[in-house]
Amino acid sequence: AHTDEEKKAFVDACVAQTGADR
């Protein structure tokens, strides 16, 4: 199970990648 904090960190990383790609 993933905690909200872990989930937030993962999503944050995804947003950083997609944001840089855009």
Order of alpha helices (4+ residues) and beta strands (2+ residues): alpha
